[in-house]
Each structure stands twice: as structure tokens, then as C-alpha cells.
Amino acid sequence: MEPMYRSTRSEGKTVTASQAILKGLAEDGGLFVPTSIPSLDKSFADIAKLNYQETAYEVMKKFFTDFTEEELKNCITKAYDDKFDTKEIAPLVEKDGTYYLELFHGATIAFKDMALSILPHLLTTSAKKNHITNEIVILTATSGDTGKAALAGFADVEGTSIIVFYPKNGVSRIQERQMVTQKGKNTKVVGITGNFDDAQSGVKAMFNNKELAKTMAEKGYQFSSANSINIGRLVPQVVYYVYSYTRLLGQGVVKEGEPVNFVVPTGNFGNILAAYYAKNMGVPVGKLICASNENKVLFDFFETGVYDKNRDFILTTSPSMDILISSNLERLIFKIAGENAKATADMMNSLATDGKYEVTDEMKAQLKDFVGGWASEEECAAEIKRVYDKTGYVMDTHTAVASAVYHAYKEKTGDTAKTIIASTASPYKFGTSVMSAIDEKYKGMDDFALIDELEKVSGTKVPKAVEEIRSAPVLHDTVCETEDMQKTVEGILGL
């Protein structure tokens, strides 16, 4: 049966894929989920012969069932073009017996490009399909990478505008420079004085504000989201798990049906949820290893069955994972609750009011696909140095968290299954942390001087995305208090 989309928090009403993409968040505050996870039409051996764009079509057509073949192929062709610096789009690199899935070859050198390159095309196609005449306002919170990728994707896209909120002191200097130098008549970037969770909560509150929606509609606007709460963000991420598995199969590294492990550095839970969806589509997955940094709320959840955000928020060198409210976990909770919307809504209400919830033993038993792990700041830095010293390969801080967690897991369990680590960002995004880990002599050097040193030690060219921001002027300098986020949006839109 072809999937429709329903909310995680209420029964009954379903919408089409294009309607779910347009809305971003369900009216009851829930997240849209497919009514069923579809299976692939082709065998993995056949998909192994396809390129990235063709693989993307095979996956996405099963989820986005109200798009015509022409519409979907057009979106895919526009998204996965020469913005990516490699024809493979997402190459697999083998180092030290482990496969690193490089998801950072797009325009903003982070994995968010994989989904945010296509989202504007999915969204504008969805608007046409549903006869929407309002301007679509993309409202997004970012912990560092979503913001720039969304800004780059939506800049000057007709019929849209985009407002990005980020924690003013909670992203790397390169990440901030990428955002505040963004061109585009329809782009706005706002720093907030709080952390990412504050930004995300503020954005969700605006989505759920019926009065604001009414005022916006009167002025010809409506909100949509570029965060992974939008199903149009999540489904394109399923593609690279199917793609990477079939590359190993095509190379003869694994046999048909042989399971692989995926290790994913995780904050908001979207990227690893996409791997879980790939498993549900039929990809032979052994373990989904959820790697956290010192903000290890997800690790504790997988260990205990209790999700508890009541703890100190720690700023780390892997800022895209500095998150205590993992929004996408709600989709998994809904699944393991037997698709019980009331039970899911109750747990999310408990999270909103008490900062925590607990799953039942029956639900916890359904989490056997997942293994939680976490790495300290010291372990993350040590892993960057270890892999560099051994292989000459330079990884960013988020990938290092995943790599450290994986090697600890392997040592503890003796699991020798072939393993793919999601390498989610270029080391050039986090040059200061990466170079300091490789050698202490780099500590205290200017960020851009370190970029040049990184080019020498890695043997890879400085990405265009970094070169562009060296001398680019700052175009966005607005900063607001967390409680003033809505007032700021109203000011930007002239409400």
C-alpha cells in the first residue's frame, strides 16, 4: 500500500506527501510519519549498478507517491548536480578497516546538503501541486550546519523566504561566518542569546501559534520548516544509506543479505532515524550505533529507557550535536509505541512539562537495533590524532565522536561486521579543534591560518565554501533574546 502521512500525536487524519512537506509540522505539534515504510522495487544487486541520482529516485518515489516521475526526477537532477565536488555525491572511503561515508561534498561541506539541496525543489513543486499562492516562510533553528545549508538552498528561490535562528555563542567560527555572510534578498539570520534547544523550542512555538498563523495568512505568508522535523528533509537522507550499502555490495565487500553496521554521530536523531527507515525498507543492517558527545541524553535513553533533558548543557567541539531535545526521536517513539498517538502525545507533553519521559519495557525491547555510545572531548581529540597518525586521514570532530564510539563498541563486543561511519562534516568546518587535536603547536593560531595548515596536512584542497567566506562581508548581525524570537520574525515579515 502506498504511504500517506499522519501525525505522531493524533489519530485519523492523513495527508499526501506534498501536503506533509508543505506543512513541515502537523497542526497538533506532532511530526508527520508515513503510514507504512515501503519496500524497494529493485534488488540491491540492481541498485548497485545505479548512480546516486538514480538510487535517489528509487528510494524517494516509494515515499513521495503523489509526485509524478517527471516532477521527482526534476527535483533530483536540480539538487545533485555540480554543486557537489564529486560525481559520486557521497563517496565511501576505507581507512583502517572501516568505511567512512563522506557526506560533506556539497556546497556547504556538511551532510545537511544531502537533503537541503533537494528540499527547496520538493517544496516549490509541492506548493504548485497544492495551488498555494502564499509566500512560504522557511523558519529554522540550527545547531550550526542546517542553517547554512538551508540558506544556500533557499537563497533567492521564488515564492520563498528563510529565517534562521542560531545560538550566538554555540557554533564554530567558520559555521557562523558561513551563515552571517549569506547572500540572497530573501534570507535572514538571527543569533539568539540561548542555546540550540532554546532556538528549536522557540521555532516550534511559532509553528504551533494559531494566532500568528492567522495573521501571517492575512498578509500572504505561511510557515514551513527546513529542519529534519520536515519529512521532505528526512526521506532524502534514507538514500545515502541504501547507496552506501549497495556500493559495498557492488564492490564485493559484502555478499547479498550480509548485514552491515552504521555508526551515526547524533544530536537531533534525524540522521540515524533515516538509517532505521533504510533498514525497514530492507537494507540488511546489523546494529545502528548512535554516537553522542558529552551531551549524552540519547546514550542514557538507550541504556535506561528514560529520556531526561534535565541536565547541564555542555558546549563541545562537536556543536551540531550539542542538543538535549532530540526532536526526531518522537518518530521512533511513535513506532515502538505501536503507532499509539495518544501514548506518544502523553510522552511529549511530559517532556515539555517535566523535561523527561520513560518508555515501557515492551517499547524498550523494540530498541534492540540500536546501540548507544558516547565519547568525551578528550576521546574525540585522541581519535582525530589516532586515525591521522595511522592513515593520514583527517576527520572532523563529529565524525571523530562516531569513530571513537565505534572502536570502543568493537573492542567491547568483538562485532566484526563491516561498518559504515557517517562522516557528517568536512574537517575544514572545525579547523581549530581538528588541528589542535593533531598537534598542540596549532593551538591559538588564527582560524583561517589553520585552514591553510589543514590543507597541507590533509592533502585535500581548501573547499570553495571556506575560501568564499575569508573576505566576505557580514550581511546579518541581528541578535535577540530567546523570548523575543516571535517579535523578531514579526518585524522581519512586517506583521
C-alpha positions as CSV (number, residue, x, y, z in Angstrom):
1,M,0.0,0.0,0.0
2,E,1.3,3.5,-0.9
3,P,2.1,5.5,2.2
4,M,0.2,8.6,3.2
5,Y,1.3,10.8,6.1
6,R,-0.1,11.1,9.6
7,S,0.8,12.9,12.8
8,T,2.6,11.2,15.7
9,R,0.2,12.8,18.1
10,S,-3.4,12.2,16.8
11,E,-5.4,9.5,15.1
12,G,-7.3,9.5,11.9
13,K,-6.4,12.3,9.5
14,T,-3.9,11.6,6.8
15,V,-2.3,13.9,4.2
16,T,-0.3,13.4,1.0
17,A,3.5,13.6,0.8
18,S,3.4,17.1,-0.8
19,Q,1.0,18.4,1.9
20,A,3.3,17.0,4.7
21,I,6.3,18.7,3.1
22,L,4.4,22.0,2.8
23,K,3.2,21.9,6.4
24,G,6.5,20.8,7.9
25,L,4.9,20.2,11.3
26,A,1.4,18.7,11.9
27,E,-1.2,21.1,13.3
28,D,-1.3,19.2,16.7
29,G,2.5,19.8,17.1
30,G,3.3,16.2,16.1
31,L,5.7,15.1,13.3
32,F,4.5,13.6,10.1
33,V,5.3,9.9,9.6
34,P,4.5,7.5,6.7
35,T,1.5,5.2,7.3
36,S,3.9,2.4,6.3
37,I,7.5,2.1,5.4
38,P,7.7,0.9,1.7
39,S,9.9,-1.7,0.2
40,L,12.2,-1.1,-2.8
41,D,11.1,-2.3,-6.2
42,K,14.6,-3.3,-7.3
43,S,17.1,-5.8,-5.9
44,F,20.2,-4.4,-4.1
45,A,22.3,-6.0,-6.8
46,D,20.4,-3.9,-9.4
47,I,20.6,-0.7,-7.4
48,A,24.4,-1.3,-7.1
49,K,24.6,-0.6,-10.8
50,L,22.8,2.8,-10.5
51,N,24.4,6.2,-9.7
52,Y,23.4,8.4,-6.8
53,Q,20.7,10.3,-8.7
54,E,19.1,7.0,-9.9
55,T,19.3,5.5,-6.4
56,A,17.7,8.6,-5.0
57,Y,14.7,8.2,-7.4
58,E,14.3,4.5,-6.5
59,V,14.1,5.4,-2.8
60,M,12.1,8.7,-2.9
61,K,9.4,7.5,-5.4
62,K,8.3,5.0,-2.7
63,F,7.7,7.8,-0.1
64,F,6.7,10.8,-2.3
65,T,3.9,9.0,-4.0
66,D,1.9,12.0,-5.2
67,F,4.9,13.3,-7.2
68,T,5.0,12.3,-10.9
69,E,8.1,10.7,-12.2
70,E,8.9,13.8,-14.1
71,E,8.5,16.1,-11.1
72,L,10.6,13.9,-8.8
73,K,13.4,13.4,-11.3
74,N,13.4,17.1,-12.0
75,C,13.9,17.8,-8.3
76,I,16.7,15.2,-8.0
77,T,18.5,16.5,-11.1
78,K,18.5,20.1,-9.9
79,A,19.7,19.0,-6.4
80,Y,22.5,16.6,-7.1
81,D,24.4,18.5,-9.7
82,D,27.8,20.2,-9.9
83,K,27.2,21.8,-6.5
84,F,28.8,18.6,-5.3
85,D,32.5,18.4,-5.9
86,T,32.5,14.6,-6.7
87,K,30.3,12.7,-9.2
88,E,29.8,10.0,-6.5
89,I,27.9,12.7,-4.4
90,A,28.6,10.5,-1.3
91,P,31.9,8.6,-1.6
92,L,32.9,5.7,0.7
93,V,36.5,5.9,1.9
94,E,38.0,2.9,3.5
95,K,40.6,3.6,6.3
96,D,41.9,1.2,8.9
97,G,39.3,-1.4,8.0
98,T,36.3,1.0,8.5
99,Y,34.3,2.7,5.8
100,Y,33.7,6.4,6.1
101,L,30.7,7.7,4.2
102,E,31.7,11.2,3.2
103,L,28.5,13.3,3.3
104,F,30.3,16.7,3.0
105,H,30.9,17.2,-0.7
106,G,28.1,19.6,-1.2
107,A,28.0,23.4,-1.3
108,T,28.2,24.0,2.4
109,I,30.5,21.0,3.3
110,A,28.2,19.2,5.7
111,F,25.8,16.3,5.5
112,K,22.8,18.7,5.6
113,D,23.5,19.5,1.9
114,M,22.4,15.9,1.1
115,A,18.8,16.7,2.0
116,L,18.7,20.5,1.9
117,S,19.8,20.6,-1.8
118,I,16.6,19.0,-2.8
119,L,14.1,20.4,-0.2
120,P,13.6,23.8,-2.0
121,H,12.7,21.9,-5.2
122,L,10.4,19.5,-3.3
123,L,8.7,22.4,-1.5
124,T,8.1,24.6,-4.6
125,T,6.8,21.6,-6.5
126,S,4.5,20.8,-3.6
127,A,3.2,24.4,-3.5
128,K,2.3,24.2,-7.2
129,K,0.6,20.8,-6.8
130,N,-1.5,22.2,-3.9
131,H,-2.2,25.6,-5.6
132,I,-0.5,27.6,-2.8
133,T,-0.2,31.3,-3.6
134,N,1.2,32.4,-0.2
135,E,4.9,33.1,0.2
136,I,6.4,30.1,2.1
137,V,8.5,31.3,5.0
138,I,11.1,28.7,6.0
139,L,11.6,29.1,9.7
140,T,14.5,27.1,11.1
141,A,16.6,26.6,14.2
142,T,20.2,25.4,13.7
143,S,23.0,24.0,15.8
144,G,25.4,25.0,13.1
145,D,25.0,23.2,9.8
146,T,21.3,23.1,8.9
147,G,21.2,26.9,8.9
148,K,23.9,27.4,6.2
149,A,22.7,24.5,4.1
150,A,19.1,25.8,4.2
151,L,20.1,29.4,3.5
152,A,22.2,28.2,0.5
153,G,19.3,26.1,-0.8
154,F,16.6,28.7,-0.5
155,A,18.5,31.9,-1.3
156,D,16.5,33.7,-4.0
157,V,14.2,30.8,-4.6
158,E,11.0,32.4,-5.9
159,G,7.9,32.2,-3.6
160,T,10.0,31.6,-0.5
161,S,11.9,33.4,2.2
162,I,14.0,32.0,5.0
163,I,14.7,33.0,8.6
164,V,17.4,31.0,10.5
165,F,17.9,31.2,14.3
166,Y,21.2,30.0,15.8
167,P,22.9,30.1,19.3
168,K,25.2,33.1,19.1
169,N,28.0,31.5,21.1
170,G,27.2,27.9,20.3
171,V,28.7,27.3,16.8
172,S,32.2,27.3,15.3
173,R,33.6,30.5,13.9
174,I,33.5,29.0,10.4
175,Q,29.9,27.9,10.8
176,E,28.9,31.4,12.0
177,R,30.8,33.1,9.1
178,Q,29.1,30.8,6.6
179,M,25.7,32.0,7.9
180,V,26.2,35.7,8.5
181,T,27.8,36.3,5.1
182,Q,24.9,34.6,3.2
183,K,23.7,36.5,0.2
184,G,20.1,36.5,-1.0
185,K,17.3,39.0,-0.9
186,N,15.0,36.5,0.9
187,T,17.5,35.4,3.6
188,K,17.6,36.5,7.3
189,V,19.9,35.1,10.0
190,V,19.4,35.9,13.7
191,G,21.7,34.9,16.6
192,I,19.9,34.2,20.0
193,T,21.4,34.5,23.4
194,G,20.3,31.0,24.4
195,N,21.4,27.5,23.2
196,F,20.1,25.4,20.3
197,D,17.3,23.8,22.4
198,D,16.0,27.3,23.1
199,A,16.1,28.2,19.4
200,Q,14.3,24.9,18.5
201,S,11.7,25.4,21.2
202,G,11.1,29.0,20.0
203,V,10.6,27.9,16.4
204,K,8.2,25.1,17.4
205,A,6.2,27.5,19.5
206,M,5.8,29.8,16.5
207,F,4.7,26.8,14.3
208,N,2.0,25.9,16.9
209,N,0.8,29.5,17.3
210,K,-2.6,29.6,15.6
211,E,-3.0,33.4,16.1
212,L,0.4,34.0,14.4
213,A,-0.6,31.7,11.5
214,K,-3.8,33.6,11.0
215,T,-2.0,37.0,11.0
216,M,0.5,35.6,8.5
217,A,-2.2,34.2,6.2
218,E,-3.8,37.6,6.1
219,K,-0.5,39.1,4.9
220,G,0.1,36.2,2.4
221,Y,2.6,34.1,4.3
222,Q,2.7,30.6,5.7
223,F,5.4,28.8,7.6
224,S,7.3,25.6,6.6
225,S,10.4,24.0,8.1
226,A,13.8,23.0,6.8
227,N,14.7,21.1,10.0
228,S,14.6,17.4,9.9
229,I,11.2,17.6,11.5
230,N,10.1,18.1,7.8
231,I,9.6,14.7,6.1
232,G,11.0,16.3,3.0
233,R,14.3,16.6,4.8
234,L,14.2,13.1,6.3
235,V,13.4,10.9,3.3
236,P,16.4,12.2,1.1
237,Q,18.7,11.1,4.0
238,V,17.4,7.5,3.6
239,V,19.0,7.5,0.2
240,Y,22.7,7.5,1.2
241,Y,22.3,4.5,3.5
242,V,20.8,2.5,0.6
243,Y,23.5,3.9,-1.7
244,S,26.4,3.1,0.6
245,Y,25.3,-0.4,1.3
246,T,24.9,-1.1,-2.4
247,R,28.4,0.3,-3.1
248,L,29.9,-2.3,-0.8
249,L,27.7,-5.0,-2.4
250,G,28.8,-3.9,-5.9
251,Q,32.5,-3.9,-4.9
252,G,32.1,-7.4,-3.5
253,V,33.0,-6.2,0.1
254,V,29.7,-7.7,1.4
255,K,27.6,-10.6,0.0
256,E,23.9,-10.1,-0.8
257,G,22.0,-10.2,2.5
258,E,25.1,-9.7,4.7
259,P,24.4,-7.1,7.4
260,V,26.4,-4.0,7.9
261,N,26.6,-1.7,10.9
262,F,26.0,2.0,10.6
263,V,27.5,4.5,13.1
264,V,25.9,7.9,13.2
265,P,27.0,10.9,15.2
266,T,23.7,12.1,16.5
267,G,22.1,15.2,18.2
268,N,18.6,15.7,16.8
269,F,18.2,11.9,15.8
270,G,17.2,12.6,12.2
271,N,20.2,11.1,10.5
272,I,20.1,7.8,12.4
273,L,16.4,7.6,12.0
274,A,16.9,7.8,8.3
275,A,19.2,4.7,8.7
276,Y,16.4,3.0,10.6
277,Y,14.0,3.7,7.8
278,A,16.5,2.2,5.3
279,K,16.6,-0.9,7.5
280,N,12.8,-1.0,7.4
281,M,13.0,-0.7,3.6
282,G,15.1,-3.9,3.6
283,V,18.7,-2.8,3.8
284,P,20.5,-5.6,5.8
285,V,21.5,-3.7,9.0
286,G,23.2,-5.3,12.0
287,K,23.4,-2.5,14.5
288,L,22.6,1.2,14.4
289,I,25.2,2.7,16.6
290,C,24.0,6.1,18.0
291,A,27.1,8.2,18.9
292,S,26.8,11.1,21.3
293,N,29.2,13.7,22.6
294,E,29.2,14.8,26.3
295,N,25.5,15.9,25.8
296,K,24.7,12.2,26.1
297,V,20.9,12.3,26.6
298,L,20.4,9.7,23.8
299,F,23.1,7.3,25.2
300,D,21.3,7.5,28.6
301,F,18.0,6.9,26.9
302,F,19.1,3.7,25.2
303,E,20.7,2.5,28.4
304,T,17.8,3.1,30.7
305,G,14.6,3.8,28.7
306,V,14.4,7.2,30.4
307,Y,14.7,10.4,28.2
308,D,15.7,13.2,30.6
309,K,16.8,16.6,29.4
310,N,17.2,17.9,32.9
311,R,20.9,18.3,32.9
312,D,23.7,20.8,32.2
313,F,24.0,21.8,28.6
314,I,27.7,21.4,27.5
315,L,29.3,23.3,24.7
316,T,31.6,20.9,22.9
317,T,33.9,20.9,19.9
318,S,31.1,19.0,18.0
319,P,28.5,21.7,18.3
320,S,26.0,20.2,15.8
321,M,25.4,17.5,18.4
322,D,25.0,19.9,21.4
323,I,21.3,19.1,21.7
324,L,19.3,17.9,24.7
325,I,15.9,17.7,22.9
326,S,16.2,15.2,20.1
327,S,13.1,16.1,18.0
328,N,13.2,13.2,15.6
329,L,13.2,10.6,18.4
330,E,9.5,11.3,18.5
331,R,9.1,9.4,15.2
332,L,10.8,6.3,16.7
333,I,8.8,6.6,20.0
334,F,5.6,6.5,17.9
335,K,6.8,3.4,16.1
336,I,7.8,1.4,19.2
337,A,4.6,2.5,21.0
338,G,2.7,0.5,18.4
339,E,1.8,3.7,16.5
340,N,-0.2,4.8,19.5
341,A,-0.7,8.6,19.0
342,K,-2.1,9.2,22.5
343,A,0.8,7.4,24.2
344,T,3.3,9.4,22.1
345,A,1.5,12.7,22.8
346,D,1.5,12.0,26.5
347,M,5.3,11.3,26.5
348,M,5.9,14.5,24.5
349,N,3.7,16.5,26.9
350,S,5.7,15.0,29.8
351,L,8.9,16.1,28.1
352,A,7.5,19.7,27.7
353,T,6.3,19.9,31.3
354,D,8.8,17.8,33.3
355,G,11.7,17.6,30.9
356,K,11.6,13.8,30.8
357,Y,9.6,10.6,29.9
358,E,10.1,6.9,30.3
359,V,9.2,4.1,27.8
360,T,7.7,0.8,28.8
361,D,9.7,-2.4,28.9
362,E,7.8,-3.6,25.8
363,M,8.9,-0.5,24.0
364,K,12.5,-0.7,25.2
365,A,12.6,-4.3,23.9
366,Q,11.9,-2.9,20.4
367,L,15.1,-0.8,20.5
368,K,17.3,-3.8,20.0
369,D,18.5,-2.5,16.6
370,F,20.2,0.4,18.4
371,V,23.3,0.7,20.5
372,G,24.2,3.9,22.3
373,G,27.7,5.1,22.9
374,W,29.4,8.4,23.8
375,A,32.8,10.0,23.6
376,S,34.3,12.7,25.8
377,E,36.1,15.7,24.4
378,E,39.5,14.1,25.1
379,E,38.4,10.8,23.4
380,C,37.2,12.8,20.3
381,A,40.5,14.7,20.0
382,A,42.5,11.4,20.6
383,E,40.6,9.7,17.8
384,I,41.3,12.5,15.3
385,K,45.1,12.1,16.1
386,R,45.0,8.3,16.2
387,V,43.4,8.0,12.7
388,Y,45.6,10.7,11.3
389,D,48.8,9.3,12.6
390,K,47.9,5.8,11.4
391,T,46.4,6.6,8.0
392,G,46.9,10.3,7.1
393,Y,43.1,10.7,7.0
394,V,41.8,13.9,8.7
395,M,38.2,13.8,10.1
396,D,36.1,16.4,11.7
397,T,35.0,16.4,15.3
398,H,31.6,14.9,14.8
399,T,33.0,12.0,12.7
400,A,35.6,11.5,15.4
401,V,32.9,11.1,18.0
402,A,31.3,8.4,15.9
403,S,34.7,6.8,15.1
404,A,35.7,6.7,18.8
405,V,32.3,5.2,19.8
406,Y,32.6,2.6,17.1
407,H,36.1,1.4,18.1
408,A,35.0,1.2,21.8
409,Y,32.0,-0.8,20.7
410,K,34.0,-3.1,18.6
411,E,36.5,-3.7,21.4
412,K,33.7,-4.4,23.9
413,T,31.6,-6.7,21.7
414,G,34.0,-8.3,19.2
415,D,31.5,-7.4,16.5
416,T,33.5,-7.7,13.2
417,A,30.6,-6.9,10.8
418,K,31.5,-4.4,8.0
419,T,30.8,-1.0,9.4
420,I,30.0,2.4,7.7
421,I,30.6,5.6,9.7
422,A,28.5,8.6,8.6
423,S,31.2,11.3,8.2
424,T,28.9,14.3,8.6
425,A,31.1,17.4,8.0
426,S,34.4,18.4,6.4
427,P,37.3,18.9,8.8
428,Y,37.6,22.4,7.3
429,K,34.5,23.4,9.2
430,F,36.2,22.8,12.5
431,G,39.8,23.6,11.7
432,T,40.7,24.9,15.1
433,S,39.6,21.8,17.0
434,V,40.9,19.4,14.3
435,M,44.4,20.9,14.0
436,S,44.8,21.3,17.8
437,A,44.0,17.5,18.1
438,I,46.6,16.6,15.5
439,D,49.3,18.7,17.2
440,E,49.3,21.1,20.1
441,K,51.6,23.5,18.3
442,Y,48.5,24.7,16.3
443,K,46.7,25.9,19.4
444,G,46.0,29.6,19.4
445,M,46.5,30.1,15.7
446,D,44.0,32.2,13.7
447,D,41.2,30.1,12.2
448,F,42.0,30.9,8.6
449,A,45.7,30.4,9.1
450,L,44.8,26.9,10.4
451,I,42.7,26.3,7.3
452,D,45.9,26.7,5.2
453,E,47.8,24.3,7.6
454,L,45.0,21.8,7.3
455,E,45.3,21.8,3.5
456,K,49.0,20.9,3.9
457,V,48.5,18.0,6.4
458,S,45.4,16.5,4.8
459,G,46.5,16.8,1.2
460,T,43.0,18.0,0.3
461,K,42.1,21.3,-1.3
462,V,40.5,24.1,0.8
463,P,36.8,23.8,-0.2
464,K,35.2,26.6,-2.1
465,A,32.7,27.1,0.8
466,V,35.6,28.1,3.1
467,E,37.5,30.2,0.5
468,E,34.4,32.2,-0.2
469,I,34.0,33.4,3.4
470,R,37.5,34.5,4.1
471,S,36.8,38.1,3.0
472,A,33.0,38.1,2.5
473,P,31.2,41.0,4.3
474,V,28.9,40.3,7.2
475,L,25.3,40.8,5.9
476,H,23.4,39.6,9.0
477,D,24.2,40.9,12.5
478,T,20.8,40.7,14.3
479,V,20.9,39.2,17.8
480,C,17.8,38.7,20.0
481,E,16.8,37.3,23.4
482,T,15.1,33.9,23.2
483,E,11.8,35.3,24.4
484,D,11.9,37.9,21.5
485,M,12.1,35.4,18.7
486,Q,8.5,35.8,17.6
487,K,8.7,39.6,17.8
488,T,11.8,39.4,15.6
489,V,10.0,37.3,13.0
490,E,7.0,39.7,13.0
491,G,9.4,42.6,12.4
492,I,11.2,40.8,9.5
493,L,7.8,40.0,7.8
494,G,6.3,43.4,8.5
495,L,3.4,41.9,10.6
